[in-house]
Amino acid sequence: MHKSIKIVFLVVGAIFFLSATFDVAPDIANISVVALSGGDGVKVSWSSIAPYSSGCWGKTEEWLYALYLDGELVADSLEETEYDLYEYGHIIEVVGFGSAGETDPAVISIASTPITELTVYELNGEGPSGVGFDRVAKHVASYTMTDSTNRDDIDCYFTNWLDYSGGFGGLYYLASANRVIYDPGYSGGVTGWRSTGIIEALDVSGIEDVEVVPALGYASVADSVKAGETFAILTQDGYYGLIQVMDIDTINGQIDIKATFQPIQQLRWM
């Protein structure tokens, strides 16, 4: 039992002992979260617990709730079945309590997806060059950019902004997928690629250091990408992610990256 609830439970239990006995502690179900406006918090919601009748004098009991974030109490004695949470964290627990006892916690994760390591390539390199944030499977994947049937899966890609005869040297760019139709290295001519926002390199030492990505400053291309830099991504449908460039091999057009994204739409927490 959470320490913060014990005192409240004793008080509630003493009050109801005088008037009624409630034998069954309810369950909490259907906990969910959505991003608040601005993406700097979440609205937590859970199923309502109906009052329990004692069968004595027509008494009923209203259950209260407590909310925890990463094991720390955030709010106690909540009467509503929703709460606006602005404190940064990863695991939310909601507990219901009353004279019959305390429920098992309803738990939901608001963490970003596990960091994925990928090898991708410059647009005309030998392997997959497009990076996509899969909202259904909740992972980051790479796709062959020269196959236009992948265009609905690709959010951004790496390019040296040269045609194939230019090789793989020069400066590298991280570009929105829809910029490929203007890329000298692209000959597919197919439109309808996804539009993605990208912020120039963040002032961090690596992807693991980012807790919240910026709300503003997204453009279609990040210029002069260098190894070690981390970039924030905003997808066409409002999901935020991160890409860290680990290494660039300009001989083979190979780029090693780490990537993750927040599977809650519009939430900027990582």
RATA-V248055 format. One line per field, one symbol per residue. psi: psi as a letter, one per 30 degrees, with the letter a starting at -180 (. if undefined). burial: # if it has 9 or more other C-alpha atoms within 8 Angstrom, else .. Layout:
psi->???
burial->???
//
This chain:
psi->kkeffeeeeeeeeeefefflkjfkkllklhklklklkfgglljkklkkjkkkkfgjggklkkkllkkkjhfkkeklhkflhlkjkfkkaekkkkkklaffaklkkkkkkglllkkkklklllegafakfkkkjjfefhlkllljffjffgfffkellklghlleffagaaklkjlkeffffgkffkgegkaglkkkkkklklilfleffkekllflgkafkklhklkfkkkkkjleghkklkkkjekjjfefhkkklkllljfjkfkgk.
burial->....##.###.###.##..###..#..#..#.####..#########.....##....#.#.#######...#..#.#..#..#....###############.####.####..#.#.######..#######...########....##.###########....##..##########.#.##......##########.#.##..#..#....#####..##.#########..##########.#..##################
//
